[in-house]
Every structure is written in structure tokens, then in C-alpha cells.
Amino acid sequence: MKAKIAVFVSGGGTNLQALIDAQKSGVIESGEIVLVVSNSASAYALERAANHGIKSEVVLKKELGSQEAFEARLVEVLEENQIDMIVLAGFMSILSGDFTGRYDGRIINVHPSLIPSFCGKGFYGLKVHEEALKYGVKVTGATVHFVNEIPDGGQIIMQKAVEIQDGDTPEVLQKRVMEQAEWIILPQSAEKICREILREKN
């Protein structure tokens, strides 16, 4: 038996790819990605899902008209697919406390800095790396944490440090943080939570 994972995406899906690869290589063995959910119909991540035979759903807030209707549809899709845990992999939509409370301890997110640095509202994508460089920190990294109603506010599961090098641009740093931290600790964290879910079920 495996825990059923849904991955929420908005864009290219590089973290989704890292999770798919980790599943193939056996890093993730207690869980299986059975669903990819996107809030953008044009997300390249949907193609990645299709290439690997993973079912996908597009849920658009503007079509549904409100945050409540958007989250109600997400819950419907998750229940239809009997999802045990959710991985936010570059999902650019804030989820309400109602939604995160329903899946307490079952939603994880990767953030491209060492929380509590450079995190919270408005800190996502390249901006995180721009701010780290502007501040002059010598070490950055990535954090996987549980998701609650506060952006980047949930309990930390894993962190991995990445050194900043002379001449780094935000783009170069972003790539290094992904390769050396995000793509390593996100699959490891997913496996850890899946193992715990299976233990609870047995």
C-alpha cells in the first residue's frame, strides 16, 4: 500500500519533475503521485504529468468566481482521488486556513531560502534570491515545511544550506538552490510524511 500524493503546480514543474524522478529512483517509495493539480491551464507541469501517465486537473479560480468555490473544487478533486497528502511545488495561490486546516499535517511546501529568512507574503520565485543577494548573506538554501494559513509559517520538516558564491546573479543562485537543495529535500520530506501516513493507517 502507498500513500496517494497530489502535487499542486502553477508553472514549469521542475519540482514536480524532481518528485517524479525521486519516485522512479526509489527515494519516494511509501507514496505515489496519482494526481497533478494546476491553477493554470498553460502550465508546462501538465505536460510533464501527461508524459509520465499521471492524471491532472486544472482548477481555475477566475472561472469559479471566489476563493471559497476554488477551494471547494480542490477538495472535491482531492476526495475523488482519495488523496492522502499534498505537495505544493511552485503553486502560486495562497490557500485559506479552512483548506489548510482540513489537511493539517498533510500539506508540504518547499521555499527557496532558509526560513525564517526571506519568506512570508510576497517572497516567492526570483525575489527570494534577489533579496538574499541584496542583503549579502553568505549562505542560503531551501526549506520544506508544513503549510498552514500563514505564508511560509508552518513547522519546518527539513532544511539544506547552499553557499552563495561571488558573482552570483538571482538566476544562477535560483538554479543552484534548486539543484543542491530543493530537489533533494522535497522528495525526502514527501517520503517521510508518506511513511508517517501509512503508519497511522495501519
C-alpha positions in Angstrom: 0.0 0.0 0.0 1.2 3.5 -0.8 0.0 6.9 0.3 -1.6 8.9 -2.5 0.1 12.2 -3.4 -1.3 15.2 -5.2 1.2 17.8 -6.5 -0.1 21.3 -6.9 1.6 23.4 -9.6 1.3 26.7 -11.4 4.2 26.8 -13.8 7.1 24.8 -15.4 7.0 22.0 -12.8 10.7 21.5 -12.2 10.0 20.4 -8.6 7.3 18.1 -9.9 9.9 16.5 -12.2 12.3 16.1 -9.2 9.4 14.3 -7.4 8.7 12.1 -10.4 12.4 11.2 -10.7 12.6 10.5 -7.0 9.7 8.1 -7.2 11.4 6.3 -10.1 14.7 6.1 -8.3 13.1 4.8 -5.1 13.7 7.9 -2.9 9.9 8.1 -2.7 8.7 4.5 -2.0 5.9 4.9 0.6 3.9 7.2 -1.7 2.8 7.6 -5.3 2.0 10.7 -7.2 -1.5 10.0 -8.5 -2.7 13.5 -9.4 -1.3 16.8 -10.5 -3.5 19.9 -9.9 -2.8 23.2 -11.7 -4.4 26.6 -11.3 -3.1 27.5 -14.8 -4.3 25.8 -17.9 -1.0 26.6 -19.7 1.4 25.3 -17.0 4.1 23.1 -18.6 3.9 20.9 -15.5 0.7 19.5 -17.0 2.8 18.2 -19.9 5.2 16.6 -17.5 2.3 14.8 -15.8 1.0 13.6 -19.2 4.4 12.4 -20.2 4.5 10.2 -17.1 0.9 9.0 -17.3 -0.2 11.0 -14.2 -3.7 12.2 -14.1 -4.1 16.0 -14.0 -6.8 18.5 -13.2 -7.0 22.2 -13.9 -8.9 24.3 -11.4 -9.3 28.0 -12.2 -10.2 30.5 -9.6 -11.5 33.1 -12.1 -13.9 30.6 -13.6 -15.2 29.5 -10.2 -15.5 33.1 -9.1 -14.3 33.1 -5.5 -11.7 31.6 -3.2 -14.4 29.5 -1.4 -15.6 28.0 -4.7 -11.9 27.4 -5.8 -11.1 25.6 -2.6 -14.4 23.6 -2.6 -13.5 22.4 -6.1 -9.9 21.5 -4.9 -11.4 19.5 -2.0 -13.8 17.7 -4.4 -10.9 16.7 -6.7 -8.8 15.5 -3.8 -11.6 13.4 -2.4 -12.5 11.9 -5.8 -8.9 10.7 -6.0 -8.6 9.7 -2.3 -5.5 11.8 -1.8 -3.5 11.4 1.4 -1.0 14.2 1.1 -0.5 17.4 -0.9 2.9 18.7 -2.2 2.9 22.4 -3.2 5.5 22.6 -6.0 5.6 26.2 -7.2 1.9 26.7 -6.5 1.2 30.4 -6.8 -2.1 30.6 -5.0 -2.5 31.2 -1.2 -4.7 28.7 0.5 -7.0 29.7 3.3 -6.9 28.4 6.9 -10.2 26.5 6.1 -8.4 24.5 3.4 -5.1 24.0 5.2 -6.9 23.1 8.5 -8.7 20.3 6.7 -5.4 18.8 5.7 -3.5 19.6 8.8 0.0 17.9 8.7 -0.7 16.7 5.2 0.4 19.6 3.0 4.1 20.4 2.5 5.7 23.2 0.5 9.3 24.0 -0.5 10.6 27.5 -0.1 13.9 28.7 -1.7 15.5 30.1 1.4 16.4 29.1 5.0 13.2 30.1 6.8 12.8 32.4 8.7 15.0 34.4 6.3 13.4 35.9 3.1 10.0 34.3 3.5 6.4 35.2 4.0 3.9 37.3 1.9 5.4 38.4 -1.4 8.5 36.3 -1.2 8.5 33.8 -4.0 10.4 32.9 -7.1 13.4 35.1 -8.1 12.5 37.8 -5.5 13.7 35.5 -2.7 17.2 35.2 -4.3 17.3 38.9 -5.2 16.7 39.8 -1.5 19.3 37.2 -0.3 21.9 38.7 -2.6 21.0 42.3 -1.7 21.3 41.5 2.0 24.7 40.0 1.5 24.1 36.7 3.3 26.8 34.1 2.6 24.6 31.1 3.0 21.1 30.5 1.7 19.3 27.3 0.9 15.8 25.7 0.9 13.2 24.7 3.5 10.4 22.2 3.3 7.7 23.0 5.8 4.1 22.1 6.6 1.6 24.5 5.2 -0.8 26.5 7.4 -2.8 29.7 6.9 0.4 31.9 7.3 2.6 32.1 4.2 5.7 30.0 4.9 4.6 29.8 8.5 4.2 26.1 9.2 6.5 23.8 11.1 9.8 23.1 9.4 10.4 19.5 8.2 13.9 19.8 6.5 16.4 22.4 5.5 19.5 22.3 3.4 22.1 25.1 3.1 23.6 26.3 -0.1 26.6 28.6 -0.3 26.4 31.9 -2.1 29.3 32.5 -4.5 31.0 35.7 -5.7 29.3 36.9 -8.9 26.0 35.1 -8.3 23.0 36.5 -10.0 19.5 35.8 -8.8 19.1 33.4 -11.7 22.3 31.5 -11.1 21.5 31.3 -7.4 18.0 30.1 -8.0 19.3 27.2 -10.2 21.9 26.2 -7.6 19.4 26.2 -4.7 17.0 24.0 -6.8 19.7 21.5 -7.7 21.6 21.4 -4.4 18.7 21.8 -2.0 15.0 21.8 -3.3 15.2 18.8 -5.5 16.9 16.8 -2.7 14.9 17.7 0.4 11.4 17.9 -1.2 11.3 14.2 -2.2 12.9 13.2 1.1 10.3 15.1 3.0 7.5 13.7 0.9 8.7 10.2 1.7 9.0 11.0 5.4 5.3 12.2 5.6 4.1 9.3 3.4 5.7 6.9 5.8 4.0 8.6 8.7 0.6 8.5 7.0 1.0 4.7 6.3 1.9 4.1 9.9 -1.2 5.9 11.0 -3.3 3.9 8.6 -2.0 0.5 9.7 
